[in-house]
Amino acid sequence: MRLRSLRKRERALIVIAVVIVVFSVISARLFLWPPTDSPASVDAVVALGGDPGQRNAYEAIALADSGYAPIAVISLGGEPPAPCPRSRKIRVACFRANPLDTRGEAEYVATLAAHHGWKRLIIVPERTQTTRARLLFERCTTATLLWVPVSDPVSRLAYDVVYEWAALFKALVVKPAC
């Protein structure tokens, strides 16, 4: 009787270990090492908002300054919104999405792209946000999208992965449209 109970416990522990490993591998692929692109010539570079220190904005401006685009489009997320950064080399346009989330940014950028006839965009999210942002932007625009993320601060990585699981669920199940 004890041997049977011990084997059941061992099997349960093995199943739990396999589930943890599979979940960790999926999380790593979706949020830590999502597919990304090399920068190339585009119509605009778009920085998604909400990152502390505006790292996305400064990366977008650096890419545009390097000649990849004539304009950097910066989402001003957060409360209060960060100031709109400037550049001496290229145009910088800032906006505040409504709703103030990645879906709102995708909708706004899709409208801009349609209005200006932009066919190719570089999107600069945080690395953990890339998978979900790709899903939302591809729903909203027909422009070709290149993904050049910035790395998340290591101190926020665990929080960001948990947040992205919840936000991805929301994008797939709760609000599946653009």
N, C-alpha and C positions, 0 to 999 in steps of 0.2 A: 504494500500500500504506500509506504513512504517513498519507494523508488518511483512509482507512477507519479506521485505528487511532485517529486524532484524533477522528473522529465518534463512535466507540464510547465513548471516554473522556468526551466532552461529554455524550452521552446518559446515561451512568452518573452523572456529576455532577449532571445535571438530576434524575434519579430520586432520588438521595440528598437533594438539596435539597428536593424535593417531600415526601419522607418526613419529613424534619426539620420542615418547616413544618406538615404535617398532624399530626404527633405533638405539636408545640408548641401548636397550636390546640386539640386534644382535651384535652391536659393543662390548659390554661388554663380551658377550660369545665368540666371535671370538678373541678378542685382549687382554682383561683384565683377563679373566678366561678361557683360552683354556684348553682342556684336556692335562694333564701332567702325568708323570709316576714317580714312586719311582726308585731310582738308583738300579741297579742290576749288576751282573758280566757280562762284555762285552769284546769284543776284543779291542775296542778303545773308547776313549771319544773325541768328536769333539766339539771344540768351534767355533761358527760362529763369524766373525769379524765385525768391524764397531762400536762397542760399546765404548763410552768414558771410559778411565781408564782400559780397558781390563778386565772388570769384568767377561765376559764370559770365557776368557782364564784362569784366576785365579780359577774360579769355576771348569773348566774342569781339571786343574792340581790337585786341592784339591780332586776331585772325584777319579782320578787315584791314587793319593797318598794314598787315603783311601782303596785302594785295589780293586776297581771296574774294573780296566783295567791296562795293563802293559804300555800303551802309551797314551799320550794326543796329539791330532792333533789340531793345532791352526791355524785358518785363520787370516792372518794379513791384515785387511782392513784398510781403511782410508788413508789420504794423509797428511804427509808422513806416510808410514807404521810404526806401532809400532815395537819395538824390540821383538824378540822371547824370551818369558820368559823361565826360566829354573827350573829344579827340581833336587833334590839330590836322590829322591827315584825311579823315573820312567823316561822313555824316553819321550822327547818332540820333536815333529816334527812340523815345521811351513811351511806354504805355502801361496802363494798369488794367489787367484783365477783369472781366465781369462775367461769370463768377471768378473770384480770386483764387483760381486753382489751375492745374495743368490743362484741364479740359477748356477752361476759359481762355487760356493762352493759345491753345490749338485753334479754337474758333476765331480768335482775333487775328492770329497770323494767317489763317486761311483766307479771311476777308482781305487782309493787306495784300497777300500774294495775288488774289484774283483781281483786286483793284489796280495793282501796279504791273500785272502781267509777269510776275516772278515765276520762273519755271524750276529753279534749283535753289535750295536753301541749305545752309549749315545750321543745325540746331545744337545748342550748347546747354545740356542739362547737367545735373550731378550724375555721376556714374550709376548710382542705385536707382535713379529715376528714369534711366534711358529706356528700359523695356516698356514701361507704362506710357511714357511720353510718345514713343514710337507708335504704339497702338492707337493712342488718341489722335496724333497728328495725321497718321495714315487714314483715319476715318474722316478727317476734316478737309484735307487738301489733296490735290492731284500732283502737286509739285514733287519733284525728286528731292528726297531728304537725305542729307549726310549727317551722321551723328558723331560729334566730337565732344565727348563729356569731359568734365573736370572730376578729379577724384574727391570723394567725400572725406571730410576730416575723420581721422581714425577714431577720435573720441566719440563721434556720433554714429559710427558704422552700424552697431547692433540696433540702435533705435531706428536708423534709416531703413534697414532691411525689414524690421517688423512693420514699420509704417508702410513700406512699399507693398508688402503682402496684402495689407488691408486696403490700400488704395487700388491695387490691381484687382482685387475682388470687386470693389465698387465699380471700376471701369468695365469689368467683364459682365457683372451680374446686375448691379443696382442701376447704373446709368450707362447702358451699352451704346448709346448713340453719340454722335459728335456733340 
